[in-house]
């Protein structure tokens, strides 16, 4: 019984040591790794979506640009190789997993100075976010392994909101009509007409019977007798005008 517990404890200890150690030229290295990381390259086979590769490259490159290199650190280039994509077990059987290896190559000698293998789990199975989420999990492991800083989020400055009562379907304002100036029309001056004198009532005019003729208009009956004209009729006894 004691031997069985001893074997189980030894197996667990060995498994933990293999999972937490990174071998460099056959010797374990201590954490954290301190290198002057200059660049990153992400490679994979045709089964890995290019969106995951581009996401890892973009995130790690941003972390390298945001990290201040330690003084006197060895300059290296990081190579990330995504080996296999799969799925988890039991409750995580619908969540995607990725196994990848990371190698740091010296810029001066061209020899690998550190290498390690990792296994990450995707926290979501949403098809709209699964690939970007898995790329973030891989990039976070690389940042932690090489003590890279997390890039700060860019602050987006939005323009101030303005209120308007104009409807979205309103027509565009019409341009004011331009009226051409009318050509000047030359006209002759019209002479001023003196105002007409007011009519004088007939009763207000005093007349003399010798200054004019008089007559009578009678409607109906026999025709009236027209007085004679003394200028043409010698027998006319009417006074001459």
C-alpha positions in Angstrom: 0.0 0.0 0.0 2.8 2.4 0.9 4.6 1.6 -2.4 1.5 2.5 -4.4 1.2 5.9 -2.7 4.9 6.5 -3.2 4.7 5.8 -6.9 1.6 8.0 -7.3 3.3 10.9 -5.5 6.5 10.5 -7.5 4.5 10.5 -10.7 2.7 13.7 -9.7 5.9 15.3 -8.8 7.6 14.4 -12.1 4.6 15.6 -14.1 4.6 19.0 -12.3 8.4 19.3 -12.8 8.1 18.6 -16.6 5.1 21.0 -16.9 6.9 23.9 -15.1 10.4 23.6 -16.4 11.9 24.8 -19.7 15.0 23.1 -21.0 17.9 25.0 -22.6 20.7 22.9 -23.9 19.7 20.1 -21.5 19.7 22.4 -18.5 16.6 24.0 -16.8 16.5 27.8 -16.7 15.0 29.9 -13.9 12.0 32.2 -14.3 11.4 34.9 -15.4 13.3 34.9 -18.6 14.9 38.2 -19.3 15.8 38.9 -22.9 15.9 41.8 -25.3 13.2 40.5 -27.7 13.6 42.2 -31.1 11.0 40.5 -33.2 8.5 37.6 -33.4 7.6 35.1 -36.1 4.5 32.9 -36.1 4.4 29.7 -38.2 1.9 26.9 -38.6 0.6 24.4 -41.1 -2.4 24.8 -43.4 -4.8 23.5 -40.8 -4.4 26.5 -38.6 -6.6 29.5 -39.6 -4.6 32.5 -40.7 -6.7 34.7 -38.5 -5.2 33.0 -35.4 -1.6 33.4 -36.7 -2.2 37.1 -37.6 -3.7 37.7 -34.2 -0.8 36.2 -32.3 1.7 38.1 -34.4 -0.1 41.4 -33.9 -0.4 41.0 -30.2 3.1 39.9 -29.5 4.6 42.6 -31.8 2.6 45.2 -29.9 3.9 43.8 -26.5 7.5 44.0 -27.8 7.0 47.6 -28.9 5.6 48.5 -25.4 8.4 46.8 -23.4 11.5 48.6 -22.3 14.4 46.2 -22.9 16.5 45.4 -19.8 20.1 46.7 -19.8 22.7 44.2 -21.0 20.1 41.5 -21.9 20.8 39.2 -24.8 19.1 40.1 -28.0 16.8 37.3 -29.3 14.2 36.7 -31.9 11.1 34.7 -30.8 9.7 31.9 -33.0 6.1 30.7 -32.2 5.1 27.5 -33.9 1.5 26.4 -33.6 1.6 22.6 -33.8 -1.9 21.4 -33.4 -5.5 22.5 -32.7 -7.9 20.3 -30.9 -10.7 20.2 -28.4 -10.9 19.6 -24.7 -12.5 16.8 -22.7 -15.7 16.3 -20.7 -17.1 19.8 -19.9 -14.6 21.4 -22.3 -15.2 19.1 -25.2 -16.7 22.0 -27.2 -13.9 24.4 -26.5 -10.9 24.5 -28.8 -7.3 23.9 -27.6 -4.0 24.8 -29.1 -0.6 23.3 -28.6 2.4 25.4 -29.6 6.1 25.8 -29.0 8.2 28.9 -28.4 11.9 29.2 -29.3 14.2 32.1 -28.6 17.1 32.4 -31.1 20.1 34.6 -30.3 20.7 37.4 -32.8 24.5 37.3 -32.4 25.1 33.5 -32.6 21.9 32.3 -34.3 21.6 29.4 -31.8 18.4 28.7 -29.7 18.8 29.9 -26.2 15.4 28.9 -24.8 12.5 26.7 -25.8 9.3 25.5 -24.4 5.9 23.9 -25.2 2.5 25.1 -24.0 -1.1 24.1 -24.2 -3.8 26.7 -24.0 -7.6 26.4 -23.8 -10.1 28.7 -25.6 -12.4 30.2 -23.0 -15.3 30.6 -25.5 -16.9 28.7 -28.4 -18.6 31.7 -29.9 -17.8 31.4 -33.7 -17.5 35.2 -33.8 -14.9 35.4 -31.1 -13.3 32.0 -30.9 -10.3 32.6 -33.2 -9.4 36.0 -31.7 -9.8 34.6 -28.2 -7.5 31.7 -28.9 -4.9 34.1 -30.4 -5.0 36.2 -27.2 -4.5 33.1 -25.0 -1.4 32.1 -27.1 0.0 35.7 -27.0 -0.5 36.0 -23.3 1.6 32.9 -22.6 4.4 34.3 -24.8 4.2 37.7 -23.1 4.4 36.0 -19.7 7.3 33.7 -20.7 9.5 36.5 -21.9 8.4 39.2 -19.4 6.8 41.4 -22.1 4.6 44.3 -21.2 0.9 44.2 -22.1 0.2 47.0 -24.7 -2.1 49.7 -23.4 -5.4 50.2 -25.1 -5.6 53.1 -27.5 -8.0 55.7 -26.2 -10.6 56.6 -28.9 -11.6 60.2 -28.8 -15.1 60.5 -30.0 -16.5 63.7 -31.4 -19.0 65.6 -29.2 -22.6 64.6 -29.7 -24.8 67.2 -31.2 -28.6 67.5 -31.1 -30.6 68.1 -34.2 -34.3 68.1 -35.0 -33.7 67.4 -38.6 -35.2 64.1 -39.7 -33.0 61.5 -41.4 -35.3 61.4 -44.4 -35.6 65.2 -44.8 -35.0 66.7 -48.2 -31.9 68.8 -48.8 -32.6 72.5 -48.5 -33.4 74.1 -51.9 -31.1 76.7 -53.2 -32.7 80.2 -53.4 -33.9 81.0 -56.9 -31.7 83.7 -58.6 -33.9 86.2 -60.5 -32.2 88.0 -63.3 -32.6 91.8 -63.2 -35.3 92.9 -65.7 -34.1 95.0 -68.6 -34.9 98.7 -68.1 -37.8 99.7 -70.4 -37.5 103.2 -71.7 -40.9 104.9 -71.9 -41.8 108.4 -72.9 -43.0 110.6 -70.1 -46.7 110.9 -69.9 -47.9 114.4 -69.6 -49.8 115.2 -66.5 -53.5 115.4 -66.9 -55.1 118.2 -64.9 -57.8 117.0 -62.7 -61.4 117.4 -64.1 -63.5 120.0 -62.5 -66.3 118.8 -60.4 -69.7 118.6 -62.1 -72.0 121.5 -61.3 -75.6 120.6 -60.6 -78.2 121.7 -63.1 -80.2 123.8 -60.6 -77.2 125.9 -59.7 -76.8 127.3 -63.2 -78.9 130.4 -64.0 -79.9 130.5 -67.7 -81.7 133.0 -69.9 -84.3 131.7 -72.2 -83.0 133.9 -75.0 -79.6 132.2 -74.7 -80.7 128.8 -75.7 -83.6 126.6 -76.8 -86.0 124.8 -74.5 -88.0 121.7 -75.1 -90.3 119.3 -73.4 -90.1 115.5 -73.5 -93.3 113.7 -72.9 -93.6 110.0 -72.9 -96.6 108.6 -74.6 -99.4 110.4 -76.4 -99.1 112.6 -79.5 -95.7 113.8 -80.8 -94.8 117.2 -79.3 -94.9 120.3 -81.5 -91.4 121.3 -82.5 -91.0 125.1 -82.4 -90.0 126.7 -85.8 -86.6 128.0 -86.7 -86.8 131.7 -87.5 -83.5 131.5 -89.5 -85.1 129.1 -92.1 -88.8 129.9 -91.7 -90.0 133.4 -92.6 -93.4 132.8 -91.0 -91.8 131.7 -87.6 -92.7 134.2 -84.9 -90.2 132.8 -82.4 -87.5 135.2 -81.4 -84.1 134.9 -83.1 -81.3 133.7 -81.0 
